[in-house]
Amino acid sequence: MVLFMSTLNQLAFLFGLIAIGYILVKLKVVSADAAAVLSKLENTLFIPALVMGTFIKNFTVERISSAWVLLLISAGIGLLCILFAILVSRLTTKDKYIQKIYTYGLSFSNFGFMGNAVVQSLFPDIFFEYLLFTLPLWTLIYLWGVPRLLLCDAEKKQSFTESLKSFVNPMFIGMLIGMVIGLSGIRLPDFFVSLVDVSGDCMSPIAMLLTGMVVSSISLKKTFTNVQIYIISFVRLVIMPLIFIAIAGFLPMPETARICAVCSLAMPLGLNTIVIPSGLGKDTTVAAGMALISHLLSCITIPLIFMLIS
């Protein structure tokens, strides 16, 4: 019951913000271009600040050298998830843009905001290890996921030069700065640390408000009757965690690594598929539907998956 209520409270908070964003647009309290403004703030300030802060605090010599097993397992799982996601997305739809949205959603769950909150509440003794475990996943997101799936044109093949240019974005720059500061151990002024932390904390709440604003412009009936969204959500929430649990049972793996992996795999679809394409003026209706349905279904699937591993 504790597990169920902790998960439900976190999800209720998220859906409360989605509802607020939805109501603000429907009541015309905010202008029609509010979503575009929030998207640009997310892409140029809040997400880079979150990434920078994460790497400043966690990307240190001591943590990396003492947690190489966690990092290696995480990197391996991340790469396998990407290969699996590419296969499933190609089998699900022929639309190149939707394929990339599905691929990103299946490759990277909401292991950050949602995962951190759930693990901190349910498994506080391994929260530190969980943060380390997610470092390779963050790296894959901003080295491959964002530039290759969310920033580039789905209908156009990029040249090598264009691929390199796609890496030069605020999120990747924030990650590099965070890596340098984290590894060097530079002592930052308190005001700067607070500035980065507060800006990063804005990412998820604003992303949920943005989700509500995007959802307000789409047909809920069409979203809730989109079979592909349910398939992708089911694969993300149930199939992928169960595959890992089955395989991990035959492998010599530390219990902490096993729990961290399941926690990251069992989370609903992430929010970057809404935030980043929206800032570029791309269609986010499918992504918003994915976020809405997967977070709703996770109220049931997360407790069940955690009960299974316990």
C-alpha positions as CSV (number, residue, x, y, z in Angstrom):
1,M,0.0,0.0,0.0
2,V,2.9,2.4,0.8
3,L,4.4,1.7,-2.6
4,F,1.0,2.3,-4.4
5,M,0.3,5.6,-2.5
6,S,3.8,7.0,-3.0
7,T,3.5,6.4,-6.8
8,L,0.0,7.7,-6.9
9,N,0.9,10.9,-5.1
10,Q,3.7,11.6,-7.5
11,L,1.5,11.0,-10.5
12,A,-1.3,13.1,-9.0
13,F,1.1,16.0,-8.8
14,L,2.1,15.6,-12.4
15,F,-1.5,15.4,-13.7
16,G,-2.4,18.4,-11.5
17,L,0.1,20.5,-13.5
18,I,-1.2,19.0,-16.8
19,A,-4.8,19.9,-15.8
20,I,-3.7,23.5,-14.9
21,G,-2.0,23.9,-18.3
22,Y,-5.1,22.5,-20.1
23,I,-7.5,24.8,-18.1
24,L,-5.4,27.9,-18.7
25,V,-5.7,27.5,-22.4
26,K,-9.3,26.5,-22.5
27,L,-10.3,29.6,-20.3
28,K,-8.0,31.7,-22.5
29,V,-6.1,33.0,-19.5
30,V,-2.9,32.6,-21.5
31,S,-2.3,33.6,-25.1
32,A,-2.1,31.1,-28.0
33,D,1.7,31.5,-28.2
34,A,2.3,30.7,-24.5
35,A,3.3,27.1,-25.4
36,A,5.9,28.3,-27.8
37,V,7.4,30.7,-25.2
38,L,7.5,28.0,-22.6
39,S,9.1,25.6,-25.1
40,K,11.9,28.0,-25.8
41,L,12.5,28.6,-22.1
42,E,12.7,24.9,-21.6
43,N,15.1,24.3,-24.4
44,T,17.4,27.3,-23.8
45,L,17.3,27.6,-20.0
46,F,15.6,25.0,-17.9
47,I,16.7,21.7,-19.5
48,P,20.4,22.9,-19.9
49,A,20.4,24.0,-16.3
50,L,19.0,20.6,-15.2
51,V,21.6,18.8,-17.2
52,M,24.4,21.0,-16.0
53,G,23.4,20.7,-12.4
54,T,23.1,16.9,-12.6
55,F,26.6,16.5,-14.0
56,I,28.2,19.1,-11.7
57,K,26.9,17.1,-8.7
58,N,27.4,13.6,-9.9
59,F,30.1,13.5,-12.6
60,T,33.1,13.4,-10.2
61,V,36.2,11.3,-10.2
62,E,35.3,9.6,-6.9
63,R,31.8,8.6,-8.0
64,I,32.8,7.4,-11.4
65,S,35.8,5.4,-10.1
66,S,33.8,3.7,-7.4
67,A,30.7,2.9,-9.4
68,W,32.1,1.6,-12.7
69,V,29.9,-1.6,-12.4
70,L,26.7,0.5,-12.2
71,L,27.9,2.7,-15.1
72,L,28.8,-0.2,-17.3
73,I,25.5,-2.0,-16.7
74,S,23.6,1.2,-17.3
75,A,25.4,1.9,-20.6
76,G,24.8,-1.6,-21.8
77,I,21.1,-1.5,-20.9
78,G,20.8,1.9,-22.6
79,L,22.3,0.7,-25.8
80,L,20.2,-2.4,-25.9
81,C,17.1,-0.3,-25.3
82,I,18.0,1.9,-28.2
83,L,18.3,-1.1,-30.6
84,F,15.0,-2.6,-29.3
85,A,13.3,0.8,-29.6
86,I,14.4,1.3,-33.2
87,L,13.0,-2.2,-34.1
88,V,9.6,-1.7,-32.4
89,S,9.1,1.8,-33.8
90,R,9.8,0.7,-37.3
91,L,7.3,-2.2,-36.9
92,T,4.7,0.2,-35.4
93,T,4.5,3.0,-37.9
94,K,5.9,4.0,-41.3
95,D,5.8,7.7,-40.6
96,K,9.5,8.8,-40.2
97,Y,8.8,11.6,-37.7
98,I,6.5,9.5,-35.6
99,Q,9.1,6.7,-35.7
100,K,11.7,9.0,-34.1
101,I,9.2,10.1,-31.4
102,Y,8.5,6.4,-30.6
103,T,12.1,5.5,-30.7
104,Y,13.0,8.3,-28.2
105,G,10.1,7.4,-25.9
106,L,11.0,3.7,-25.8
107,S,14.8,4.4,-25.5
108,F,14.5,6.9,-22.6
109,S,11.8,6.8,-20.0
110,N,11.0,9.6,-17.5
111,F,13.8,8.2,-15.3
112,G,14.9,11.7,-14.2
113,F,12.0,13.6,-12.6
114,M,9.6,10.7,-12.2
115,G,12.3,8.1,-11.5
116,N,14.1,10.3,-8.9
117,A,10.9,11.0,-7.0
118,V,9.9,7.4,-6.9
119,V,13.3,6.0,-5.9
120,Q,13.8,8.7,-3.3
121,S,10.5,7.8,-1.8
122,L,10.6,4.0,-2.1
123,F,14.3,3.1,-2.1
124,P,16.0,6.0,-0.2
125,D,19.0,3.8,0.7
126,I,20.1,3.5,-3.0
127,F,19.1,6.9,-4.2
128,F,22.8,7.9,-4.5
129,E,23.5,4.8,-6.6
130,Y,20.4,5.5,-8.8
131,L,21.7,8.9,-9.6
132,L,25.0,7.4,-10.7
133,F,23.2,4.7,-12.7
134,T,21.4,7.3,-14.7
135,L,24.5,9.2,-15.8
136,P,25.2,7.0,-18.9
137,L,21.5,7.4,-19.8
138,W,21.7,11.2,-19.6
139,T,24.9,11.0,-21.7
140,L,23.1,8.9,-24.4
141,I,20.2,11.3,-24.4
142,Y,22.3,14.4,-25.2
143,L,24.9,12.7,-27.4
144,W,22.4,10.7,-29.5
145,G,18.7,11.0,-28.5
146,V,18.1,14.7,-28.7
147,P,20.3,15.6,-31.7
148,R,19.5,12.6,-33.8
149,L,15.8,12.1,-33.0
150,L,14.4,15.3,-31.8
151,L,16.4,18.1,-33.4
152,C,17.1,16.8,-36.9
153,D,14.6,16.7,-39.8
154,A,12.9,13.3,-40.0
155,E,12.6,13.4,-43.8
156,K,16.2,14.5,-44.5
157,K,19.4,12.5,-44.1
158,Q,22.0,14.6,-42.3
159,S,25.6,14.9,-43.6
160,F,28.4,14.3,-41.2
161,T,28.9,18.1,-40.8
162,E,25.3,18.6,-40.1
163,S,25.3,15.8,-37.5
164,L,28.2,17.5,-35.8
165,K,26.4,20.9,-35.8
166,S,23.3,19.2,-34.2
167,F,25.4,18.5,-31.1
168,V,26.0,22.2,-30.6
169,N,22.9,22.9,-28.7
170,P,22.2,24.4,-25.2
171,M,21.6,20.9,-23.7
172,F,24.9,19.4,-24.9
173,I,26.8,22.6,-23.9
174,G,25.3,22.4,-20.5
175,M,26.4,18.8,-20.2
176,L,29.9,19.6,-21.2
177,I,30.2,22.4,-18.7
178,G,28.8,20.2,-16.0
179,M,31.3,17.4,-16.8
180,V,34.2,19.8,-16.7
181,I,33.1,21.4,-13.4
182,G,32.3,18.0,-11.9
183,L,35.6,16.4,-12.8
184,S,37.7,19.4,-11.9
185,G,36.0,19.9,-8.5
186,I,35.9,23.6,-9.0
187,R,34.2,25.4,-6.1
188,L,31.3,27.4,-7.4
189,P,29.8,30.5,-5.7
190,D,26.7,29.7,-3.8
191,F,24.6,32.1,-5.9
192,F,25.6,30.3,-9.1
193,V,24.7,26.9,-7.6
194,S,21.3,28.1,-6.5
195,L,20.7,29.7,-9.9
196,V,21.4,26.4,-11.7
197,D,19.4,24.3,-9.2
198,V,16.3,26.5,-9.2
199,S,16.4,26.8,-13.0
200,G,16.7,23.1,-13.3
201,D,13.9,22.5,-10.9
202,C,11.6,24.4,-13.2
203,M,12.0,21.9,-16.0
204,S,9.5,19.2,-15.0
205,P,6.7,21.5,-13.7
206,I,6.9,23.7,-16.9
207,A,7.1,20.6,-19.0
208,M,3.8,19.3,-17.5
209,L,2.1,22.7,-17.9
210,L,3.3,22.6,-21.5
211,T,1.9,19.1,-21.9
212,G,-1.5,20.3,-20.7
213,M,-1.4,23.2,-23.2
214,V,-0.5,20.9,-26.1
215,V,-3.2,18.4,-25.0
216,S,-5.8,21.2,-25.0
217,S,-5.3,21.6,-28.8
218,I,-5.7,18.0,-29.7
219,S,-8.7,15.6,-29.7
220,L,-8.8,13.6,-26.5
221,K,-11.1,11.1,-28.2
222,K,-8.6,10.6,-31.0
223,T,-5.7,10.3,-28.4
224,F,-7.5,7.7,-26.3
225,T,-8.4,5.7,-29.3
226,N,-5.0,5.7,-30.8
227,V,-4.0,2.0,-30.6
228,Q,-0.3,2.7,-31.5
229,I,0.1,4.9,-28.4
230,Y,-1.2,2.1,-26.2
231,I,1.2,-0.3,-27.8
232,I,4.2,1.9,-27.3
233,S,3.1,2.6,-23.7
234,F,2.7,-1.1,-22.9
235,V,6.1,-1.9,-24.4
236,R,7.7,0.8,-22.4
237,L,5.9,0.2,-19.1
238,V,5.6,-3.6,-19.1
239,I,7.5,-5.5,-21.8
240,M,10.9,-3.8,-21.4
241,P,11.0,-4.1,-17.5
242,L,9.9,-7.8,-17.7
243,I,12.5,-8.7,-20.3
244,F,15.2,-7.2,-18.1
245,I,13.9,-9.0,-15.0
246,A,13.8,-12.3,-16.9
247,I,17.4,-11.9,-18.2
248,A,18.8,-10.5,-15.0
249,G,17.7,-13.6,-13.2
250,F,20.4,-15.6,-15.1
251,L,23.2,-13.0,-14.7
252,P,25.5,-12.3,-11.8
253,M,24.4,-8.7,-11.0
254,P,24.6,-6.7,-7.8
255,E,21.1,-6.2,-6.2
256,T,21.5,-2.5,-6.2
257,A,22.2,-2.4,-10.0
258,R,19.2,-4.7,-10.6
259,I,16.8,-2.4,-8.6
260,C,18.2,0.7,-10.3
261,A,17.7,-0.8,-13.7
262,V,14.1,-1.8,-13.1
263,C,13.4,1.6,-11.6
264,S,14.6,3.3,-14.8
265,L,13.0,0.9,-17.2
266,A,9.5,1.0,-15.4
267,M,9.0,4.7,-15.6
268,P,6.5,6.2,-18.2
269,L,7.5,7.9,-21.4
270,G,9.6,11.0,-21.0
271,L,8.7,14.6,-21.7
272,N,11.5,15.7,-24.1
273,T,9.4,14.5,-27.0
274,I,7.0,17.3,-26.2
275,V,9.3,20.1,-24.9
276,I,12.0,20.0,-27.6
277,P,10.0,19.5,-30.8
278,S,7.4,22.1,-29.6
279,G,10.2,24.7,-29.3
280,L,11.0,24.0,-33.0
281,G,7.5,24.3,-34.1
282,K,7.0,20.6,-34.8
283,D,3.8,18.6,-34.2
284,T,3.6,17.3,-30.7
285,T,0.1,15.8,-30.6
286,V,1.3,12.2,-30.6
287,A,4.0,12.9,-28.0
288,A,1.5,14.6,-25.7
289,G,-0.8,11.6,-26.1
290,M,2.1,9.3,-25.3
291,A,2.9,11.3,-22.1
292,L,-0.7,11.4,-21.0
293,I,-1.6,7.8,-21.5
294,S,1.7,6.3,-20.3
295,H,1.6,8.3,-17.1
296,L,-2.0,7.2,-16.5
297,L,-1.2,3.5,-17.1
298,S,1.9,3.8,-14.9
299,C,-0.3,4.2,-11.9
300,I,-1.0,0.5,-12.2
301,T,2.1,-0.8,-13.9
302,I,4.8,0.7,-11.6
303,P,3.4,-0.8,-8.3
304,L,3.0,-4.1,-10.0
305,I,6.5,-4.2,-11.4
306,F,8.0,-3.1,-8.0
307,M,6.0,-5.8,-6.2
308,L,7.3,-8.3,-8.6
309,I,11.0,-7.6,-8.0
310,S,10.4,-7.4,-4.2
